[in-house]
Amino acid sequence: MMGTISHAIRLYCAGEGTIAPPQSLWLDDANNLGFGRSDFDGAYFDGNDFSFNVTSTIPPVFTITGTKANLYPTQYQLNEQGQWTTP
């Protein structure tokens, strides 16, 4: 799921250029990546478990965070370089 978000951020940056980066995943929020809230519902995660921060659109610089209290580790992060961390 975080890879899908990463891909969407990259497409957004390529298509939109230097305008304000996306601030939300959800279709019903302004300046978004275009996902429905249920698109991330699964066995372990749902849409509310994901967030992201885009600090630059050219070149793309971002961090995606997935958080789930009942998993260990409880948080995973993915950056624009494809690096995974568990802060």
Secondary structure as GFF3:
##gff-version 3
##sequence-region A 1 87
A	DSSP	alpha_helix	2	16	.	.	.	ID=ss1
A	DSSP	beta_strand	24	26	.	.	.	ID=ss2
A	DSSP	beta_strand	32	35	.	.	.	ID=ss3
A	DSSP	three_ten_helix	37	40	.	.	.	ID=ss4
A	DSSP	three_ten_helix	47	49	.	.	.	ID=ss5
A	DSSP	beta_strand	50	57	.	.	.	ID=ss6
A	DSSP	beta_strand	60	67	.	.	.	ID=ss7
A	DSSP	beta_strand	75	79	.	.	.	ID=ss8
A	DSSP	beta_strand	84	85	.	.	.	ID=ss9
###
